[in-house]
Amino acid sequence: MTVERVTADFWFDPACPWAWMTSRWMLEVEQVRPVDVRWHVMSLGVLNEEKLDELPEEFREAMAPGGWIWEPVRVCVAVERQFGGEALGRFYTALGTRFHNRDLPRTRETIVAALEDAGLPAALAEAADTDEYDKDLRASHKEGIEKVGQDVGTPIISVPGPDGTEVAFFGPVVTPAPKGDAAAKLWDGTLLVASTPGFYEIKRTRTVGPIFD
């Protein structure tokens, strides 16, 4: 029997280490389940702009207009708009590897290196310092967040449900990123609970930070 492939739409902010962990799991899911990931951006800056005063100072400065949290995601939008979703996925991998696995500084040089590694023009890094793509960024963010509600973060995943209706959820938040059969089991279980009518949340306190491998 032929199993129909499905598309999983994935919204992320490249600065978030937890979204990065989930994205690496999704790449593994592509290998073990008939799933194709389609990449989209969302923004921690947009998500928190109405509650900056409630954030710790270090996060407030980063997420305020002009803060560094806006720079990489603006470049992501520029990549997607000019070169499409597949290029966005390549750039996200190149950028996230530098930000998270290698803990390189969140600078223009790091962004340019990631663009070049992804086979994209270095000039796209100029989008970091302008609001040229902010309208598109907000539209993409809104599209993702409206699927799950305002009281979540990044990432967001949306897939066709068992009855054909859309199923969208935040997370899963996991570390390290599961591989092989473990990735498949988590995917199957996540879809099961996410498609259960009336199900909203399972959560426990994190006791470790992201484990990059």
C-alpha positions as CSV (number, residue, x, y, z in Angstrom):
1,M,0.0,0.0,0.0
2,T,1.3,3.4,-0.9
3,V,1.4,5.9,2.0
4,E,0.5,9.4,1.0
5,R,3.2,12.0,1.8
6,V,2.2,15.0,3.9
7,T,3.7,18.5,4.2
8,A,4.6,19.8,7.7
9,D,4.7,23.6,7.8
10,F,7.3,24.7,10.3
11,W,7.5,28.2,11.7
12,F,10.8,29.2,13.5
13,D,12.8,32.1,14.7
14,P,16.5,31.3,13.9
15,A,17.6,32.8,17.3
16,C,15.7,30.2,19.4
17,P,17.8,27.2,20.4
18,W,14.7,25.1,21.3
19,A,13.2,25.7,17.8
20,W,16.6,24.7,16.4
21,M,16.4,21.4,18.3
22,T,12.9,20.7,17.0
23,S,13.9,21.6,13.5
24,R,16.7,19.0,13.5
25,W,14.2,16.4,14.7
26,M,12.0,17.4,11.8
27,L,14.8,16.8,9.4
28,E,15.1,13.3,10.9
29,V,11.4,12.8,10.6
30,E,11.7,13.4,6.9
31,Q,14.0,10.4,6.7
32,V,11.7,8.0,8.6
33,R,8.2,9.1,7.8
34,P,6.5,10.3,4.5
35,V,6.8,13.9,5.5
36,D,8.2,17.0,3.7
37,V,9.0,20.1,5.8
38,R,8.1,23.5,4.5
39,W,9.9,26.3,6.3
40,H,8.5,29.6,7.4
41,V,9.6,32.4,9.7
42,M,8.1,33.8,12.9
43,S,9.6,36.3,15.2
44,L,10.3,36.4,18.9
45,G,10.5,40.2,18.6
46,V,7.0,40.4,17.2
47,L,5.7,37.8,19.7
48,N,7.0,39.9,22.7
49,E,6.7,43.5,21.5
50,E,3.6,44.1,23.6
51,K,5.1,42.8,26.7
52,L,8.7,44.1,26.6
53,D,8.4,45.5,30.1
54,E,7.7,42.1,31.5
55,L,10.9,40.6,30.1
56,P,14.3,40.4,31.9
57,E,16.5,43.3,30.8
58,E,18.8,41.2,28.6
59,F,15.9,39.9,26.6
60,R,14.1,43.3,26.5
61,E,17.1,44.9,24.8
62,A,17.4,42.1,22.3
63,M,13.8,42.1,21.3
64,A,13.1,45.8,21.3
65,P,13.0,47.5,17.8
66,G,16.6,47.6,16.6
67,G,17.6,44.8,18.9
68,W,19.8,42.0,17.5
69,I,16.9,39.4,17.7
70,W,15.4,41.1,14.6
71,E,18.5,40.9,12.4
72,P,18.8,37.2,11.5
73,V,15.1,36.6,11.0
74,R,14.9,39.6,8.6
75,V,17.6,38.0,6.6
76,C,15.6,34.7,6.7
77,V,12.6,36.5,5.2
78,A,14.7,38.1,2.5
79,V,16.0,34.6,1.6
80,E,12.5,33.1,1.4
81,R,11.1,36.0,-0.6
82,Q,13.9,36.0,-3.1
83,F,14.8,32.4,-3.4
84,G,12.0,30.3,-1.9
85,G,11.4,27.9,1.0
86,E,14.0,25.3,0.0
87,A,16.7,28.0,0.1
88,L,15.3,29.2,3.5
89,G,15.8,25.7,4.8
90,R,19.4,25.6,3.6
91,F,20.1,29.0,5.1
92,Y,18.5,28.1,8.4
93,T,20.7,25.0,8.7
94,A,23.9,27.0,7.9
95,L,22.9,29.8,10.3
96,G,21.6,27.6,13.1
97,T,24.7,25.5,13.0
98,R,26.8,28.6,13.6
99,F,24.5,30.2,16.2
100,H,23.8,27.1,18.2
101,N,26.1,24.2,17.6
102,R,29.3,26.4,17.2
103,D,28.1,29.3,19.5
104,L,29.5,31.9,17.1
105,P,28.7,35.5,17.7
106,R,25.4,36.8,16.3
107,T,27.1,39.2,14.0
108,R,26.9,40.3,10.4
109,E,30.0,38.2,9.6
110,T,28.3,35.1,10.9
111,I,25.2,35.7,8.8
112,V,27.3,36.4,5.7
113,A,29.2,33.1,6.2
114,A,26.0,31.2,6.6
115,L,24.6,32.8,3.4
116,E,27.7,31.8,1.5
117,D,27.6,28.3,2.9
118,A,24.0,28.0,1.7
119,G,24.9,29.1,-1.8
120,L,23.2,32.5,-1.4
121,P,24.3,36.1,-2.1
122,A,26.1,37.7,0.8
123,A,24.3,40.9,-0.1
124,L,21.1,39.4,1.5
125,A,22.7,40.2,4.9
126,E,21.9,43.9,4.3
127,A,18.3,43.0,5.1
128,A,19.3,42.8,8.7
129,D,19.5,46.5,9.1
130,T,16.3,47.6,7.4
131,D,12.5,47.2,7.8
132,E,12.1,46.3,4.1
133,Y,10.9,42.8,4.8
134,D,9.1,43.5,8.2
135,K,5.7,43.5,6.6
136,D,6.3,40.0,5.1
137,L,7.8,38.9,8.4
138,R,4.7,40.0,10.4
139,A,2.5,38.3,7.8
140,S,4.3,35.0,8.1
141,H,4.4,35.3,11.9
142,K,0.7,36.0,12.0
143,E,-0.1,33.1,9.7
144,G,1.7,30.7,12.1
145,I,0.5,32.1,15.4
146,E,-3.2,32.3,14.4
147,K,-3.1,28.5,14.0
148,V,-2.3,27.9,17.7
149,G,-3.0,31.1,19.6
150,Q,-1.0,33.9,21.3
151,D,0.2,32.0,24.4
152,V,2.9,29.9,22.7
153,G,6.3,30.5,21.2
154,T,8.5,29.0,18.5
155,P,8.4,26.6,16.8
156,I,4.9,26.0,15.4
157,I,4.1,22.9,13.2
158,S,1.0,22.5,11.1
159,V,0.0,19.3,9.3
160,P,-3.1,17.7,7.8
161,G,-5.1,15.9,10.5
162,P,-6.6,12.4,10.2
163,D,-9.9,13.7,9.0
164,G,-8.4,16.2,6.6
165,T,-8.6,19.2,8.9
166,E,-5.5,21.1,9.9
167,V,-3.7,20.2,13.1
168,A,-1.3,22.8,14.4
169,F,0.8,22.7,17.6
170,F,3.6,24.4,19.5
171,G,6.7,22.3,19.9
172,P,7.5,19.6,20.8
173,V,10.3,21.0,23.0
174,V,12.9,18.2,23.2
175,T,16.7,17.7,23.7
176,P,18.7,16.2,22.2
177,A,16.9,15.9,18.9
178,P,15.7,12.3,18.5
179,K,17.0,10.2,15.7
180,G,15.9,7.1,13.8
181,D,13.1,5.1,15.4
182,A,12.9,7.5,18.4
183,A,12.2,10.4,16.0
184,A,9.5,8.4,14.3
185,K,7.9,7.4,17.6
186,L,7.8,11.1,18.8
187,W,6.3,12.2,15.5
188,D,3.6,9.6,15.7
189,G,2.8,10.4,19.3
190,T,2.8,14.1,18.7
191,L,0.3,13.8,15.9
192,L,-1.9,11.4,18.0
193,V,-2.3,13.8,20.9
194,A,-2.4,16.9,18.7
195,S,-5.3,15.5,16.7
196,T,-7.3,14.4,19.9
197,P,-10.4,16.7,20.3
198,G,-10.1,18.9,23.3
199,F,-6.4,18.2,23.9
200,Y,-4.2,21.3,24.6
201,E,-1.1,20.7,26.6
202,I,1.4,18.3,28.2
203,K,4.3,20.0,30.0
204,R,7.0,19.5,32.6
205,T,9.8,21.7,33.9
206,R,13.0,21.6,31.8
207,T,15.9,20.3,33.8
208,V,18.6,20.5,31.1
209,G,19.4,23.0,28.3
210,P,19.6,22.3,24.6
211,I,22.0,19.5,23.8
212,F,23.6,20.1,20.3
213,D,25.1,17.2,18.5
